[in-house]
Amino acid sequence: MTLSLLEKFRADLDIDAHAAAMSWVPERSQDLAEHLSRAELDAASECIARGLLQLSWPEDHPRMMILAFSPGLDFIQAFLACQMAGVIAIPIAMPRRGREAHILEAIVSNCGATMTLTSESEVLRLQDVFASSPALDRMHILSTIQLKVLGEGRSMARYKAQEHAFIQYTSGSSSLPKGVLVSHANLAANLALIQKDFKVDPEFVMVNWLPHYHDMGLIGGLLTPLYGGIPGVSMAPSAFIKRPVRWLQLISAQDDGRKVMSGGPNFAYQLCADRVADADITDLRLQAWKTAYNGAEPIRAITLQKFEQRFAQAGYSNTNMLTCYGLAETTLFATGNHDPVIRSVSVLGLEQGNIGAPLNEEDSRLLVASGHADPERIAIADSVSKLRLVDGKIGEIWITGPSVPETYFNNPEQSQLTFHAQFADQPQSRYLVTGDIGAIVDGQLYVTGRSKELMIVNGRNIYPHDVEALIQNAVAGIEDVAVFSYDDASAKSESIIVICELARTARGWFADTAEQTLGAELEKLANQIRLAVAPAEIAITHLRFVGPMGISKTTSGKTSYGQNRRAFSELPESIRSRTASAEFRSKD
């Protein structure tokens, strides 16, 4: 029987209560690092849990608590407290006025939670945000200190444990967030799968920079070390984004004799390869980095190659890279293995829905496998016939098994479509429709894109990520790219929109006019971009240049195609109808 998170944590606590559990490395060097042993983490969490048990909970609604915390150790104490008290935890990004408040309004509307737990230092900030929103102004804000006082001397035995551990609201790359209702059994099964496929052993330490409200940060960065009985060391996501070398320095700083497990999305490795100075690399020691996991977004072969080239002198090797695939709807992890398989495939084949050998060099594209596809859990399905596809055929990625939850909270229609798919020849089966498309070749899963974002142009399948990579690799000075289709009612066919984000140093290239026309430098860049995609026979309908943060992202850092499409649709028709536009003003 698979132990639950709390059962495994307490079993390890009984073995060695003084072993390191969690550490926090602050962004400012003058601030002291914080450390919690297993006993200290257990005691702090139980104090909060006692307070949770004293609250008045509605009889006709599941007990749940929104967790709004800035990066640090307070969050993991609150999360474990919810598990101890039988309260469903709902981790969120610390909201600000504007977009984050809008997302929180949607979450509250969906789940019906009435209470938010935060740190004492964040109470006033939350009150200000909630007061600005009619949908949030009645939300009751509690601090962890309040709950510790409330629960002092009280019993832990009051409520019967609930079946579910937490709600993971998806980051919503194409839509508003949906809440995946994760049971204790789902969580335990996924953590056990991670232990097996990541080959976790007591010699490891986890180094994490990912946000705690995102599934990869919560389960991968925080709960995996707790479940594996290994130390976890975290830093703020902002510290990594500002200076990516800090992540590698934290990996290098771990104790001799410890193996390091750490990772993130592909963009994290690209950011390090692009921005870490040569002088900083000489001081890095990456020999102990034995599991460098890479997932959550398309994995690019050129990124893996460049990262190894830059950091091989510091002891890094791609044989320790663990390429993986997962999503909140599988709790987190689905597939993965060390020493990534990189396959040269036919571009023409991809457009026709197949993964096969290239006809020639011009027809070649490199695909990185996302791990071994266990046939008992992973399948490729034809979306129309609902039958399994043979190896090499591209279709919908379906997943089954104990890690797969059964529902989105309070969203029965979408839950039925997403979590309860069946193969036509297996009427008793229950599969998750991931929304991703890909194929299995030689037992490896290759993810080729999102079904919603697939563009079909003149009968060809065009993947946004392919076009984005083509532009970034061919044209210097492009910080980020978003490519999506746009269905204009006045047009004869779907349009292809390309948004290119430029650095702040390009500010002088933008003209501050209402017409948002291109200056001479941007005209040159536009010509380079159109030439770069011409060999692929891709006709860009509208090319738009924006300043830093001009491309909308989800909370996990992925491109939010839905938000970018909406932003484009809101431009005046006089701008949309042209072939190019430019606006430096970045999004807040």
N, C-alpha and C positions, 0 to 999 in steps of 0.2 A: 504494500500500500504506500502511495506517495504521501509524504508528510506535508502538511500545510506550511505556509511561511512561518507562522508563530510556533508551530511544533518544532520545526527545524531550528529556528533561532534559539528556542529554549533548550533544545537538546545540546546545542553547542555551548550555551550558557552554563549548563551543568558540567560540561567537560572542562571549560576554562573561562570563568567569569571575568577575569582580568585581561583577556586577550583584546587587542585593538579591534574595534568595530567600525567606527566612522571618524574621519578627520576632515577638517575644513581649512583650506589654505586661502587666506584673504587676498584681495586684489592689491591692496596697498602693502608694501613691504614693511612699513612701520607697525602694522597691526599684527597681533599674535595669532598663530594658528590655534585651532580648537581641536580637541581630541575627546572621543568618548570610547570607553571600554564597553564590552557587552553588558556588564552589570550596570554601568552608568546609563547607557541607552535604555535598557530595560526599566530601570527605576524612573527615569525622566518620563518615559512614555506611559508608564503605569500611573504616575501622578496625574497626567492629563486625562487618562482614561477614567480615573475615579471621578473627575469633574464632569466628564461627558455623561456618566451614568446618573448624575444628579439633575440633569436637565429634564424639562418636561417635553416629551416627544408626542406628536399626534398619534392616535391609535390607528387611524385609517391610512397611514402613509409610511413607507419605509423610513427608518431613521438614517438620515444622511447629513453630511456636513461639507460645505465648500471649504477647501483649503487654499487660502491666498497668502503665499509666502514669497518673500524675496529669497534669493539663493542663500544657503547656509544650513546649519544642522537643525534648526527649529522645525523644518518641514518633515524630516524623517521621523522625528519624535512624535509629531502630530499624526502622521500617517499610521505609525505603529499603534498609537493610542486608539485610533479609530478601529483598527483590527481587534485590539484587546476588548474594546467596549461594544463590539458588534454594531458599529456605525459605518455606513457606506461612505467612503472618502471620495471627494470629487476634487482632484487637483486642478488648479487653473493658473494661468499666467497672472502675475500681479497686475491688476487692471489700472489703466490710466483713463483720463477723459478721452473720448473719441472711440477709436475702433475697438480697443479692448473692452470698454464698457458696453459697446454694442454686442460683442460676442457673449459677454457675461449675461446680458439681458436675455439673449436667446437660450443660454444654458439654464438660467433660472426659470424661464417660461416652460422649458421642456421638463426639467426634473422636479420643480416645485419646492426646492430647498428654501428654507427660511433663515438659516444661520450660516455665518461665515466665520471660520477660525483663522486667526493670524497671529503674528508676533506683537508684543506690546508696542514696539516702536513703529508699527505700521497702522495702528488703529486710526489715527487722525487722517492719514492719507486715504484710507479706505472710506472713511466717513465723508470726506470731500468728494470722492468719486461717486459714491452711492447717492449723495444728496443732489448731484447733477442729473440724475436719471429718475424719472417718475416710476420706472419699473423696478428700481433697486432701493428707493428711499426708505422702504419698510424692512429691509434686510437687517437682521440682528447681528451685530459684530461682536465677537468674543475674542479675547486674547488667551494665549496659553497660560499666562500667569493667573488670570482670572480663574481658569479651570483648575489649576493646581491648588489655589486657595479654596475653591468650592469643594474640591474632593478630599481635602485634608482629613485624615482619620476615617474616611468612609470606606464601605465595603466595595469589593469589585463584583460581587454577585448580585445582579439585579435583572438584567435582560437576557433572554435567550439569544444566542448568536444567530445572525442572519446568514443566509446562503451566499450572499454576494459581498465581495471585498471592496470594490471601488467602481466608479464610472469613469472611463477614459473617453473624454470628448475628443473626437478626431479633429485634426488641425484644419480640415476643410479646404483642400487645394482647389476644389471646384464648387463648393457649396458651404452653407452654414454648418457648424459642427453638429455631429450626431454622437450620442452618448452610448458607448459600448459598455454593456453591463457585464462586468467580469466577476465570475464566482471565485470563491476560495479554491475550488477544484481546478478551474481553468488556470489560475495563477500558479498553483503548485505544479501542475502538469507542464506548463511552459518553463518555469524555473528549472525543473528537473531535466527538461529537454536541453536547455541551455548548458547546464552542468555537463551533460553527456557530450554534446556536439562541440562545445568550446574546450572540452577536456580540462575542466576546472579541478585543481588539486590544491592542497593546503599551502603550497609554496607561492601561490599567486597573490598579488595585490591588484585591486581595481583602481585605475586613475580615471576620473570622470570630469568632464566639463559641460556635459549636456544638460539642458533644463529639466528640472524635476517634474514639471507638469506635462512633459512629452513622454510617450511610451518608451522610447529608447533611453531617455535619461532616467525615468522612474524605475523601470524593470531592469533594463540593462545596466545602468550606472549605479543604482542604489540598492535594489532588491537582490540582484544577482550576487553581490558580495555577502549580503546578509544570509542568503540561503546557502551559499557555498562555504560559509564559515571563514571567509578571508577578509582582510582589512579593505575598507573602501576609503579612498582619498579623493575629495572633490574640490573644484575651483569654480568660480562664476563663469557662465557663458560669455559675459561681456569682457572678461579678462582675456579669454581666448580670441574673441573677435578683434579686440584692439591690438593685441600682440600675439599672433599665433604661436610664436616660439615659446611662450609660457607653458603651453600644453606639453611640448617636448621637453622643456626644462623640468617640469614636474615629474614626467616619466623618468628622466635621467636621475632625479634626486632620490628615488626609492632605494631602500636598504639593499646593500649587497647581499646576494643569495636569494632575493625575491625575484620571481618572474612577474612581469607586468602584463596586465590585460587592460586595453584601452582602445577607444575607437570613436567613430562618428560617421556622419554621411560623407559621401565622396567629396563634397565641397570643402570639408575640413582638411583633407589631404592636399587638395589643389591649392587651398589658401596657404598652407605651410610651404608647399613647393614654390609658390610665387613670391611669398613675402618674407620668408626667413632669410636673414642676411648670411652671407658666407662666413663672416666673422663669428656669428653666433653658433654655427654648426660645429666649429672646432671644439667647443666646450660641451657638446652633447654626448651622452653615453646611452645608446639605444639598443645595446646588445641584449638586455634583459627583456625587451619588448617582444614577447613570444606570441601574443595574440593581439593583432591590430585589426579589429573588426571594422568592416566597411559596409554600410547598408542604408536603408531608408530613402534612397533616391538612386537613379541610374548610376551604375558604376562604370567609369570610363577607363579604358585600357591606357590611354595616353596619360591619365592622372597617375595610375599605378606605376607606369614606367618613369615618369618624371620625378615622382616622390622617391623612388628607389635610387635614381641617379643622384638626386640632391643629398640624400641622407645615408647612403651606403658607407661613406667615410666615418659616420658616427656609429656604425654597427648595425644599421637597419637592413633587413632583407625581406623581399616580397614573399618568401617562403613562409613567413609568419603572418602574412595578410590573411584574414578570414573574411571572404566575401559572403554576404548573407542577404536574406530577403525576409521581410516580415511586415506586419502592419497591426494597428490596434485591434482589428477584427480577428486576429489570431492570438490575442493578448499581447504578443510582441513578435517572437521569433518563429520562423517557419522552416527555413533551410539555411545551410551554410557549411563551408569547409575551408580548411587552411590551404595555402599554396594555390591561389586561384587559377582556374582553367580559362585561358584566353583563346578564342576560336576565330579564325578568319572566315567570314561568311559572305554570301552573295547579296549585294544591295538589291539587285533585280529580284532575287528570291524573296527577300524581306517584303518588297512591294507586292509580291504575289502571294504572300502568306506562308512562306516556307523558310526554313533555315537549312542552307546547303552550301556546298563549296563554291567559291567565286569563279567566274568564267575567266577573269584576268585581273591584273592589278587594279585597273580602274573600277572594276566591279566589286572590289574587296572592302569590307568593313570589319573591324575587330569588335567582337562581343565578349563580355566578361560573364562567366557563369556565376550564378548566385547560390551555388551549393548543390549538394546531392538531393535529388527529388525522390524521397521515399515513396514508392508506389502505393503504399498503404495510406498515405496522407495527401499526396500531391497528384493532381490530375490536370490535363489540358482538355477543355471541353469545347465542342462546337456550340455556339450560343443559340443556334436555331434548332438543330436536331436534338440537342442535349445528350449527345453521345461523345465518348472519349475519342480524342484524335490520336493518330499514330505519331510516333516520334518524328520530330522535325517539322510537324505542322503547327502553325501559330494559331492559338485560340485563347479562350479565357482561362485564367489560372483559377482552379477550384481547390479548396483545402478542406480536409476533415480531420477529426481527432479530438482528444480531450482538451486541447488548448483553445479550441474554437468556441467562443461564447454562443449563446442562443438568440440574443436579441439586442437591439438598440433600446434604451430606456424610453418608454412612452412613445414608441414609433412603430406600431405593429405592421403597417403596410410596407415600410422600407425593410423591416426585420424579416418579413416573409420572403421578400425578393433577394435579400443579401445572405441570410443565414440558413435558409431552408431550401436550397436548390437540390434537385434530384436528377440523376441520370435516367434517361428513358428506359434503359434496361436494368436499372437498379432502383425500383420504386421505394425501397426501404432506406435508402441512403439519405444522409443529410450533409450537404456541402456548403461551404462559404463561397460565394461569388466575390472574388477579391476586387474586381474592377480593373485588374491589370491583365495584360495580354503577354503571351510568351510561348515558349516551346520547350520540350525536353529532348535533349540529344545526348546519347551515351550516358544516361542516368543523371545528367546535369540540367538544372533549370536555368533557362535564359529568359530574362524579363526584357521585353522589347518596348513596352510603353503602357499608357493608360488607355483603356478602351474608349473613355469619354473624350480623350484629347486626340485620338487618332484622326488624321485628316485624310480624306479620300479625294484625290485630285486626278481627274481623267482616268479613273479606274485603278490608280496606284495608291498603296498605303504609305502615307508620309507620317513619320513619327516626329513630333516637335523636338524631342531631345537630340535627334540626329541633325536637324537643321541648326539648332542652337550650338551644338558642338562644332559643326562645320564652320559657322561664322566666327566663333571664338578662336578656333585654331588657325583660321586663315587671315584674320584681320586684327592687327595690333591696336590696343587702346580701348577695346570693348571690355568693360568690367563684368557685365551680365547680359543675358539675352533671354527673351521670352517670345515664343512663337505659338500662335494659335489661329484657329479658323474663326471667321466672323460671318454670320449669315445676315447679309443686308437685304432687306425685302426689295429694294430697288435694283439690286444686282442680279445678273443672270445666273450666277453660281456663287458658291462660298468663296470668300476672300481669305487670303493668307496675310496675317498681320505679324510684323516683326517689331518688337520693341528692344532697343539697344540702350543699355545704361552706361553712361560715361562717368569718369572720375571728376572730382571737383576741380581738378586742374584744367579741365576742358571748358570751364565756365565762359571764357571769352569767345568760344565758338558759337554760343547761342545768342540770337537776337531777341531782345525783350519787346516783342511786338505781339499784338492780339492775333495776327495772322499765323504766328508760329512757323514762319518760313525758315528755310535752311540758309545759313551763311556759306561762304566759300569752302571753309574747312570741312563742314558737315556734308557738303555736296561731294567732296572728294571721298569722304568716308562712305557715303551712300553708294557711290559707284563701285568702291572696293567690295562692299557687301553684296551688291547685286551680281558682280562678277564671280564672287566666291560661290554663290549658289547656282549660277548658270549651268555648270556641267551636270548638276543633278536635275536639271530641267524643272526648277522651282521658280515660279513667277511670284514675286512679292507684290501684293496689292498695295500695301501701305507700310512704309518704313518710318518708325517714329523714334526719335532720340530723346532721352530723358536724363536728368541728373541723378546724383546718388540717392538710393532708396526709391527711385522712381518706378521700379518694378515691384509690385505688391507680393509679399511673401506670407506664408502661413506662420503660425507660432513655432513650427519646427524648422523654419528656414527654407521650405520648398516653395517653388513658384506657385502662386495662387492664380491659376489660369482663369477661374471664374471671376475673380476680382479685377484682373487686368482686362478681361473682355468687357466687363461692365464699365470700367473706367473709359475704355475706348468708345463704347457706345454712347457715353455721355458727352463726348466732344461735339462741338457744333458740326453740322453736316458739311459746312463749307471747308472744314479741316479734314474730316473723314474721307471726303470725296477726292482729295488730292492723293498723290503718290507718296508724299513724305511730309513730315512735320517735326517740330522740335520744341521742347519746353523744358527748361532747366529746373524749374521749381520741383523739389523733391517732396515725396509724401511724408506726412508725420506718422 
